[in-house]
Amino acid sequence: MPDLSLETSCDGHVIGIDEAGRGPWAGPVTITALWFNPDAYDQLPNDINDSKKIKPLRRASLADILQMSPHLSCTISKDVDDIDQYGVVKTTLMAMAEAAAGVIEQMAVAGINGPAHALIDGPLLPEKMPCASTAVIRGDSRSLSIAGASIIAKHSRDLIMQALDIDWPAYGWRQNNGYGTRQHQQALAKYGISPHHRRSFAPIKRLAETASPNADHH
């Protein structure tokens, strides 16, 4: 289970950052930066964990709790236009820097002064971070702040995919969240590519090259 040992070993205000949706074939990538107020560490829910290990209903209620005062968070979603233009990794890293800047701005408004330090899930660090930062491999199972960020990002992205599913029900996004499941693949073969598919991703790219020009429809 993640804990606060990384947070308490850092100087400054610690911001955990994680993403949801790097792998799916459709929909945005969503990034959350989260600062837990140390004055409320002892009031944090005791089941904060890697978002993938938490059932959707509990994840939703945790996401609501973690986005409430006295904690601060910033969640950013980047859609397929950015992903196809810059690639999903670069898009994610740019959004991580943006989300960190968003939390630091909220801190300034709240009168919380002093340096910040970001803990970022994964092996890569964004180039233009607004504060000191550390890459943490498997961070969502080690750092409570990263795990909390993963919960908010995953729940936020799930809501986006559920909304997109209303207009594009054939692809099953409510169930698969845009991942390349069998149902998703069958719907792509039958209905073609939607505006929310990532055309830079190999399976979609292949389909786009073989599809007829008028295949873009519900």
Backbone as CSV, one residue per row, in Angstrom:
resi,resn,N_x,N_y,N_z,CA_x,CA_y,CA_z,C_x,C_y,C_z
1,MET,0.841,-1.211,0.000,0.000,0.000,0.000,0.873,1.257,0.000
2,PRO,0.461,2.278,-0.710,1.225,3.533,-0.693,1.138,4.205,0.677
3,ASP,2.157,4.995,0.998,2.143,5.731,2.269,2.706,7.132,2.043
4,LEU,3.015,7.809,3.134,3.478,9.203,3.041,4.986,9.334,3.245
5,SER,5.725,8.220,3.154,7.169,8.308,3.443,7.907,9.160,2.410
6,LEU,7.521,9.072,1.140,8.170,9.930,0.130,7.818,11.393,0.365
7,GLU,6.543,11.630,0.716,6.101,13.008,0.961,6.882,13.648,2.108
8,THR,7.033,12.907,3.188,7.671,13.486,4.376,9.191,13.590,4.221
9,SER,9.746,12.914,3.203,11.193,13.012,2.986,11.570,14.160,2.052
10,CYS,10.569,14.788,1.440,10.835,15.900,0.501,10.791,17.244,1.216
11,ASP,11.565,18.185,0.693,11.443,19.560,1.161,10.299,20.236,0.409
12,GLY,9.557,21.063,1.101,8.524,21.851,0.433,7.180,21.142,0.373
13,HIS,6.255,21.760,-0.338,4.896,21.244,-0.477,4.898,20.166,-1.562
14,VAL,4.491,18.965,-1.209,4.609,17.842,-2.142,3.325,17.664,-2.954
15,ILE,3.500,17.635,-4.274,2.387,17.457,-5.216,2.564,16.105,-5.903
16,GLY,1.561,15.243,-5.804,1.593,13.963,-6.512,0.930,14.110,-7.873
17,ILE,1.523,13.500,-8.900,0.981,13.622,-10.260,0.887,12.248,-10.919
18,ASP,-0.270,11.983,-11.528,-0.446,10.728,-12.256,-1.403,10.955,-13.421
19,GLU,-1.462,9.968,-14.316,-2.329,10.073,-15.493,-3.229,8.855,-15.586
20,ALA,-4.267,8.999,-16.395,-5.124,7.872,-16.764,-5.382,7.959,-18.262
21,GLY,-5.323,6.819,-18.935,-5.717,6.793,-20.336,-4.602,6.938,-21.348
22,ARG,-3.392,6.491,-21.000,-2.330,6.543,-22.018,-2.505,5.443,-23.057
23,GLY,-3.047,4.301,-22.636,-3.116,3.139,-23.518,-4.332,3.008,-24.429
24,PRO,-5.480,3.593,-24.086,-6.688,3.377,-24.894,-6.551,3.859,-26.339
25,TRP,-7.426,3.331,-27.189,-7.443,3.704,-28.602,-8.304,4.934,-28.855
26,ALA,-9.095,5.319,-27.862,-10.023,6.442,-28.055,-10.103,7.272,-26.779
27,GLY,-10.516,8.523,-26.948,-10.713,9.405,-25.799,-9.445,10.125,-25.377
28,PRO,-9.570,10.987,-24.378,-8.446,11.820,-23.947,-7.487,11.076,-23.024
29,VAL,-6.364,11.700,-22.769,-5.519,11.308,-21.643,-5.763,12.352,-20.558
30,THR,-5.912,11.888,-19.316,-6.287,12.778,-18.213,-5.201,12.762,-17.144
31,ILE,-4.803,13.940,-16.705,-3.694,14.094,-15.754,-4.173,14.865,-14.535
32,THR,-3.825,14.376,-13.352,-4.161,15.089,-12.111,-2.908,15.370,-11.301
33,ALA,-2.818,16.600,-10.794,-1.815,16.968,-9.791,-2.568,17.212,-8.482
34,LEU,-2.058,16.666,-7.388,-2.777,16.697,-6.109,-1.828,17.025,-4.968
35,TRP,-2.216,18.018,-4.179,-1.481,18.348,-2.951,-2.360,18.018,-1.750
36,PHE,-1.862,17.109,-0.916,-2.538,16.827,0.350,-2.039,17.808,1.406
37,ASN,-2.965,18.462,2.066,-2.592,19.367,3.155,-2.067,18.546,4.339
38,PRO,-0.796,18.752,4.729,-0.231,17.954,5.827,-1.039,18.068,7.127
39,ASP,-1.728,19.204,7.329,-2.540,19.360,8.545,-3.686,18.355,8.588
40,ALA,-4.019,17.786,7.421,-5.138,16.834,7.351,-4.680,15.424,6.956
41,TYR,-3.370,15.168,7.040,-2.869,13.820,6.726,-3.614,12.748,7.532
42,ASP,-3.853,13.044,8.815,-4.450,12.025,9.696,-5.936,11.800,9.406
43,GLN,-6.527,12.655,8.562,-7.945,12.483,8.221,-8.149,11.846,6.841
44,LEU,-7.052,11.497,6.175,-7.179,10.901,4.838,-7.799,9.510,4.930
45,PRO,-8.627,9.125,3.957,-9.194,7.768,3.941,-8.067,6.731,3.971
46,ASN,-8.306,5.597,4.621,-7.220,4.608,4.778,-7.147,3.614,3.621
47,ASP,-7.999,3.793,2.588,-7.961,2.850,1.466,-7.523,3.517,0.160
48,ILE,-6.776,4.618,0.265,-6.205,5.238,-0.939,-5.151,4.283,-1.506
49,ASN,-5.284,3.959,-2.789,-4.379,2.989,-3.410,-4.327,3.284,-4.908
50,ASP,-3.489,2.543,-5.611,-3.473,2.576,-7.069,-4.919,2.462,-7.566
51,SER,-5.335,3.405,-8.413,-6.748,3.474,-8.825,-7.253,2.181,-9.444
52,LYS,-6.357,1.416,-10.080,-6.778,0.179,-10.752,-7.173,-0.896,-9.748
53,LYS,-6.770,-0.709,-8.491,-7.065,-1.710,-7.459,-8.323,-1.367,-6.656
54,ILE,-9.015,-0.306,-7.060,-10.199,0.146,-6.312,-11.435,0.012,-7.207
55,LYS,-12.499,-0.517,-6.655,-13.736,-0.688,-7.437,-14.303,0.679,-7.830
56,PRO,-14.969,0.756,-9.016,-15.422,2.052,-9.548,-16.267,2.886,-8.590
57,LEU,-17.181,2.274,-7.856,-18.036,3.064,-6.945,-17.220,3.714,-5.846
58,ARG,-16.313,2.950,-5.262,-15.461,3.498,-4.205,-14.499,4.528,-4.779
59,ARG,-14.014,4.255,-5.986,-13.105,5.210,-6.640,-13.800,6.559,-6.820
60,ALA,-15.072,6.517,-7.213,-15.836,7.758,-7.412,-15.972,8.531,-6.104
61,SER,-16.280,7.823,-5.011,-16.456,8.548,-3.741,-15.119,9.057,-3.212
62,LEU,-14.051,8.275,-3.403,-12.725,8.749,-3.000,-12.315,9.980,-3.806
63,ALA,-12.581,9.962,-5.106,-12.230,11.106,-5.960,-12.909,12.373,-5.451
64,ASP,-14.172,12.243,-5.054,-14.898,13.403,-4.515,-14.252,13.909,-3.231
65,ILE,-13.914,12.983,-2.331,-13.315,13.354,-1.035,-11.967,14.056,-1.252
66,LEU,-11.153,13.478,-2.145,-9.780,13.973,-2.324,-9.729,15.331,-3.022
67,GLN,-10.822,15.688,-3.714,-10.842,16.994,-4.389,-11.416,18.097,-3.504
68,MET,-11.743,17.752,-2.253,-12.318,18.748,-1.348,-11.238,19.436,-0.523
69,SER,-11.556,20.641,-0.050,-10.686,21.367,0.867,-10.461,20.496,2.106
70,PRO,-9.278,20.552,2.725,-8.185,21.512,2.542,-7.158,21.094,1.488
71,HIS,-7.441,20.045,0.711,-6.495,19.614,-0.318,-6.708,20.429,-1.602
72,LEU,-5.692,20.459,-2.440,-5.776,21.202,-3.704,-5.429,20.270,-4.863
73,SER,-6.162,20.391,-5.959,-5.866,19.544,-7.114,-6.183,20.276,-8.410
74,CYS,-5.568,19.800,-9.465,-5.827,20.329,-10.807,-5.837,19.143,-11.770
75,THR,-6.927,18.991,-12.507,-7.062,17.884,-13.454,-7.221,18.443,-14.865
76,ILE,-6.433,17.901,-15.790,-6.422,18.371,-17.177,-6.589,17.173,-18.102
77,SER,-7.502,17.297,-19.059,-7.640,16.264,-20.093,-7.205,16.827,-21.433
78,LYS,-6.432,16.038,-22.157,-5.976,16.415,-23.500,-6.608,15.465,-24.501
79,ASP,-7.269,16.015,-25.510,-8.033,15.155,-26.410,-7.190,14.609,-27.559
80,VAL,-7.864,13.903,-28.454,-7.142,13.182,-29.511,-6.364,14.109,-30.445
81,ASP,-6.796,15.343,-30.588,-6.049,16.269,-31.468,-4.624,16.450,-30.961
82,ASP,-4.483,16.660,-29.634,-3.142,16.806,-29.047,-2.373,15.492,-29.122
83,ILE,-3.066,14.400,-28.798,-2.398,13.086,-28.786,-1.871,12.747,-30.177
84,ASP,-2.696,13.002,-31.206,-2.264,12.687,-32.576,-1.171,13.633,-33.069
85,GLN,-1.184,14.864,-32.564,-0.165,15.834,-33.003,1.185,15.605,-32.331
86,TYR,1.162,15.398,-31.014,2.426,15.340,-30.259,2.830,13.935,-29.817
87,GLY,1.904,12.972,-29.923,2.142,11.648,-29.342,1.653,11.618,-27.907
88,VAL,1.255,10.454,-27.436,0.592,10.381,-26.133,1.562,10.651,-24.982
89,VAL,2.822,10.233,-25.127,3.785,10.436,-24.031,4.090,11.922,-23.859
90,LYS,4.408,12.589,-24.961,4.730,14.025,-24.888,3.513,14.829,-24.404
91,THR,2.324,14.473,-24.905,1.098,15.153,-24.479,0.903,15.008,-22.970
92,THR,1.125,13.791,-22.473,0.976,13.524,-21.041,1.962,14.351,-20.227
93,LEU,3.212,14.380,-20.657,4.242,15.119,-19.915,3.947,16.623,-19.910
94,MET,3.508,17.151,-21.043,3.174,18.585,-21.095,2.021,18.897,-20.136
95,ALA,1.034,18.016,-20.102,-0.117,18.231,-19.221,0.260,18.092,-17.754
96,MET,1.233,17.247,-17.460,1.710,17.111,-16.073,2.300,18.432,-15.570
97,ALA,3.089,19.075,-16.417,3.661,20.380,-16.054,2.556,21.413,-15.866
98,GLU,1.549,21.380,-16.746,0.413,22.307,-16.641,-0.362,22.094,-15.342
99,ALA,-0.617,20.826,-15.023,-1.395,20.515,-13.821,-0.640,20.927,-12.553
100,ALA,0.685,20.701,-12.553,1.501,21.126,-11.404,1.426,22.637,-11.242
101,ALA,1.536,23.362,-12.365,1.447,24.828,-12.317,0.082,25.267,-11.791
102,GLY,-0.966,24.518,-12.153,-2.315,24.829,-11.676,-2.438,24.724,-10.164
103,VAL,-1.830,23.681,-9.594,-1.871,23.514,-8.130,-1.032,24.586,-7.433
104,ILE,0.133,24.888,-7.987,1.004,25.914,-7.395,0.304,27.275,-7.395
105,GLU,-0.440,27.550,-8.471,-1.221,28.791,-8.562,-2.302,28.825,-7.464
106,GLN,-2.980,27.707,-7.271,-3.996,27.635,-6.210,-3.370,27.843,-4.830
107,MET,-2.183,27.300,-4.633,-1.472,27.493,-3.367,-1.205,28.972,-3.121
108,ALA,-0.722,29.650,-4.157,-0.417,31.082,-4.025,-1.671,31.861,-3.643
109,VAL,-2.794,31.541,-4.289,-4.063,32.210,-3.991,-4.490,31.951,-2.547
110,ALA,-4.208,30.713,-2.074,-4.598,30.339,-0.708,-3.606,30.830,0.341
111,GLY,-2.534,31.492,-0.112,-1.537,32.007,0.825,-0.590,30.947,1.362
112,ILE,-0.482,29.834,0.626,0.438,28.760,1.026,1.759,28.997,0.286
113,ASN,2.744,29.476,1.030,4.000,29.905,0.408,5.108,28.879,0.584
114,GLY,6.161,29.056,-0.198,7.313,28.161,-0.095,7.418,27.269,-1.312
115,PRO,8.565,26.564,-1.423,8.806,25.747,-2.615,7.893,24.519,-2.672
116,ALA,7.660,24.054,-3.888,6.894,22.824,-4.087,7.806,21.760,-4.674
117,HIS,7.436,20.511,-4.466,8.192,19.387,-5.013,7.194,18.376,-5.574
118,ALA,7.312,18.060,-6.853,6.369,17.137,-7.486,6.925,15.711,-7.496
119,LEU,6.065,14.767,-7.129,6.360,13.343,-7.277,5.534,12.848,-8.464
120,ILE,6.207,12.372,-9.513,5.531,12.033,-10.767,5.612,10.534,-11.012
121,ASP,4.458,9.927,-11.255,4.429,8.490,-11.513,5.132,8.165,-12.823
122,GLY,5.990,7.145,-12.779,6.649,6.695,-14.004,8.105,7.107,-14.073
123,PRO,8.772,6.732,-15.164,10.224,6.968,-15.275,10.618,8.307,-15.877
124,LEU,9.639,9.057,-16.395,9.969,10.269,-17.154,9.562,11.538,-16.417
125,LEU,10.349,12.596,-16.601,10.010,13.902,-16.040,9.713,14.885,-17.178
126,PRO,8.669,15.693,-17.033,8.408,16.745,-18.027,9.561,17.740,-18.063
127,GLU,9.765,18.350,-19.231,10.881,19.298,-19.386,10.638,20.598,-18.634
128,LYS,9.420,21.103,-18.693,9.188,22.467,-18.190,8.376,22.459,-16.906
129,MET,8.822,21.688,-15.922,8.125,21.658,-14.642,8.315,22.977,-13.898
130,PRO,7.262,23.452,-13.227,7.372,24.717,-12.504,7.986,24.559,-11.109
131,CYS,8.445,23.355,-10.769,9.036,23.128,-9.442,9.985,21.939,-9.527
132,ALA,10.721,21.711,-8.448,11.566,20.519,-8.373,10.685,19.281,-8.505
133,SER,11.208,18.232,-9.126,10.382,17.044,-9.300,11.201,15.769,-9.311
134,THR,10.536,14.674,-8.939,11.159,13.358,-8.866,10.270,12.357,-9.588
135,ALA,10.877,11.556,-10.471,10.139,10.473,-11.129,10.109,9.270,-10.183
136,VAL,8.943,8.698,-10.008,8.783,7.573,-9.076,8.184,6.380,-9.828
137,ILE,9.010,5.362,-10.065,8.523,4.158,-10.734,7.486,3.473,-9.845
138,ARG,6.383,3.053,-10.457,5.254,2.457,-9.717,4.829,3.353,-8.553
139,GLY,4.789,4.638,-8.843,4.512,5.631,-7.808,3.150,5.474,-7.160
140,ASP,2.163,4.966,-7.939,0.817,4.868,-7.357,0.707,3.753,-6.330
141,SER,1.742,2.904,-6.221,1.740,1.910,-5.142,2.724,2.281,-4.031
142,ARG,3.373,3.460,-4.173,4.364,3.884,-3.175,4.000,5.194,-2.479
143,SER,3.485,6.150,-3.253,3.204,7.483,-2.714,1.704,7.708,-2.615
144,LEU,1.248,8.140,-1.431,-0.178,8.390,-1.229,-0.676,9.530,-2.126
145,SER,0.153,10.536,-2.332,-0.240,11.671,-3.191,-0.405,11.237,-4.644
146,ILE,0.511,10.396,-5.121,0.402,9.893,-6.498,-0.822,8.982,-6.620
147,ALA,-1.021,8.114,-5.633,-2.189,7.227,-5.662,-3.482,8.036,-5.669
148,GLY,-3.530,9.091,-4.867,-4.713,9.959,-4.842,-4.931,10.627,-6.184
149,ALA,-3.831,11.086,-6.809,-3.926,11.701,-8.131,-4.426,10.686,-9.163
150,SER,-3.984,9.438,-9.027,-4.416,8.395,-9.976,-5.910,8.137,-9.853
151,ILE,-6.432,8.199,-8.635,-7.869,7.983,-8.399,-8.688,9.093,-9.066
152,ILE,-8.276,10.341,-8.851,-9.014,11.476,-9.436,-8.929,11.431,-10.962
153,ALA,-7.728,11.165,-11.500,-7.544,11.137,-12.956,-8.388,10.034,-13.586
154,LYS,-8.351,8.846,-12.989,-9.105,7.708,-13.543,-10.606,7.976,-13.492
155,HIS,-11.102,8.466,-12.361,-12.537,8.733,-12.246,-12.956,9.847,-13.219
156,SER,-12.140,10.887,-13.321,-12.461,12.008,-14.227,-12.523,11.526,-15.666
157,ARG,-11.571,10.687,-16.055,-11.556,10.187,-17.431,-12.727,9.235,-17.687
158,ASP,-13.041,8.396,-16.703,-14.192,7.490,-16.852,-15.476,8.279,-17.133
159,LEU,-15.645,9.403,-16.444,-16.833,10.238,-16.665,-16.864,10.782,-18.095
160,ILE,-15.707,11.174,-18.606,-15.629,11.669,-19.986,-16.013,10.562,-20.964
161,MET,-15.493,9.347,-20.734,-15.787,8.237,-21.644,-17.261,7.843,-21.580
162,GLN,-17.861,7.940,-20.391,-19.300,7.647,-20.268,-20.128,8.670,-21.049
163,ALA,-19.689,9.927,-21.010,-20.396,10.970,-21.761,-20.237,10.756,-23.269
164,LEU,-19.039,10.383,-23.710,-18.816,10.120,-25.134,-19.610,8.895,-25.593
165,ASP,-19.788,7.943,-24.696,-20.526,6.713,-25.016,-21.990,7.005,-25.386
166,ILE,-22.536,8.072,-24.828,-23.934,8.427,-25.119,-24.103,8.720,-26.615
167,ASP,-23.141,9.433,-27.205,-23.216,9.776,-28.627,-22.652,8.688,-29.540
168,TRP,-21.790,7.840,-28.987,-21.127,6.811,-29.803,-21.243,5.449,-29.104
169,PRO,-22.470,4.951,-28.933,-22.669,3.762,-28.096,-22.094,2.469,-28.683
170,ALA,-21.908,2.417,-29.980,-21.494,1.159,-30.617,-20.142,0.647,-30.118
171,TYR,-19.280,1.566,-29.710,-17.905,1.167,-29.370,-17.757,0.637,-27.937
172,GLY,-18.802,0.775,-27.132,-18.759,0.214,-25.775,-17.850,0.945,-24.812
173,TRP,-17.678,2.251,-25.011,-16.726,2.995,-24.169,-17.130,3.039,-22.703
174,ARG,-18.407,2.910,-22.427,-18.850,2.891,-21.023,-18.226,1.697,-20.289
175,GLN,-18.036,0.597,-21.043,-17.438,-0.599,-20.431,-15.917,-0.640,-20.592
176,ASN,-15.442,-0.273,-21.797,-14.004,-0.494,-22.063,-13.141,0.759,-21.937
177,ASN,-13.786,1.915,-21.723,-13.056,3.186,-21.549,-12.108,3.508,-22.703
178,GLY,-12.424,2.955,-23.875,-11.600,3.265,-25.049,-10.483,2.280,-25.318
179,TYR,-10.302,1.288,-24.423,-9.264,0.272,-24.665,-9.697,-0.639,-25.818
180,GLY,-8.710,-1.303,-26.422,-8.970,-2.092,-27.627,-9.533,-3.479,-27.354
181,THR,-10.670,-3.550,-26.693,-11.313,-4.832,-26.403,-11.872,-5.446,-27.691
182,ARG,-12.278,-6.716,-27.587,-12.851,-7.400,-28.753,-14.081,-6.658,-29.284
183,GLN,-14.974,-6.238,-28.361,-16.185,-5.518,-28.769,-15.814,-4.227,-29.504
184,HIS,-14.830,-3.516,-28.975,-14.371,-2.261,-29.572,-13.828,-2.529,-30.990
185,GLN,-13.042,-3.587,-31.110,-12.469,-3.932,-32.417,-13.562,-4.288,-33.426
186,GLN,-14.557,-5.047,-32.966,-15.655,-5.435,-33.861,-16.456,-4.206,-34.317
187,ALA,-16.682,-3.273,-33.387,-17.428,-2.049,-33.731,-16.638,-1.189,-34.719
188,LEU,-15.324,-1.146,-34.534,-14.483,-0.392,-35.476,-14.573,-0.997,-36.875
189,ALA,-14.537,-2.325,-36.946,-14.624,-3.006,-38.244,-15.970,-2.723,-38.913
190,LYS,-17.023,-2.620,-38.095,-18.373,-2.442,-38.638,-18.693,-0.983,-38.945
191,TYR,-18.329,-0.081,-38.030,-18.770,1.325,-38.139,-17.669,2.293,-38.549
192,GLY,-16.424,1.824,-38.558,-15.334,2.732,-38.888,-14.875,3.551,-37.684
193,ILE,-14.132,4.604,-37.979,-13.450,5.391,-36.941,-14.292,6.613,-36.574
194,SER,-14.386,6.872,-35.277,-15.100,8.069,-34.803,-14.121,9.237,-34.686
195,PRO,-14.634,10.449,-34.469,-13.724,11.588,-34.268,-12.920,11.487,-32.975
196,HIS,-13.282,10.549,-32.104,-12.595,10.445,-30.811,-11.540,9.344,-30.795
197,HIS,-11.324,8.704,-31.937,-10.283,7.679,-32.012,-8.916,8.318,-32.284
198,ARG,-7.889,7.706,-31.727,-6.521,8.208,-31.854,-5.917,7.669,-33.148
199,ARG,-5.912,8.492,-34.173,-5.473,8.039,-35.491,-3.968,7.781,-35.547
200,SER,-3.227,8.276,-34.555,-1.786,8.023,-34.519,-1.467,6.649,-33.932
201,PHE,-2.456,6.006,-33.304,-2.234,4.678,-32.720,-2.292,3.624,-33.837
202,ALA,-1.358,2.689,-33.802,-1.183,1.735,-34.905,-2.481,1.039,-35.345
203,PRO,-3.293,0.473,-34.443,-4.491,-0.240,-34.911,-5.480,0.685,-35.625
204,ILE,-5.598,1.921,-35.146,-6.521,2.886,-35.765,-5.938,3.386,-37.082
205,LYS,-4.635,3.591,-37.079,-3.943,4.056,-38.290,-4.119,3.043,-39.425
206,ARG,-3.946,1.767,-39.073,-4.118,0.700,-40.082,-5.539,0.714,-40.641
207,LEU,-6.507,0.860,-39.740,-7.910,0.871,-40.142,-8.209,2.080,-41.039
208,ALA,-7.645,3.229,-40.677,-7.869,4.461,-41.446,-7.320,4.316,-42.864
209,GLU,-6.201,3.596,-42.987,-5.576,3.431,-44.301,-6.384,2.498,-45.209
210,THR,-7.124,1.573,-44.594,-7.873,0.600,-45.402,-9.351,0.966,-45.532
211,ALA,-9.815,1.923,-44.681,-11.249,2.247,-44.659,-11.645,3.104,-45.856
212,SER,-12.931,3.033,-46.178,-13.445,3.922,-47.217,-13.564,5.329,-46.644
213,PRO,-13.481,6.366,-47.486,-13.478,7.750,-47.001,-14.738,8.130,-46.229
214,ASN,-15.852,7.464,-46.505,-17.104,7.886,-45.848,-17.470,7.016,-44.647
215,ALA,-16.464,6.355,-44.068,-16.752,5.449,-42.951,-16.956,6.162,-41.628
216,ASP,-16.659,7.469,-41.576,-16.803,8.216,-40.316,-18.256,8.552,-40.041
217,HIS,-18.946,7.703,-39.333,-20.327,7.994,-38.954,-20.679,7.215,-37.697
218,HIS,-21.873,7.487,-37.140,-22.300,6.784,-35.933,-22.427,5.292,-36.227
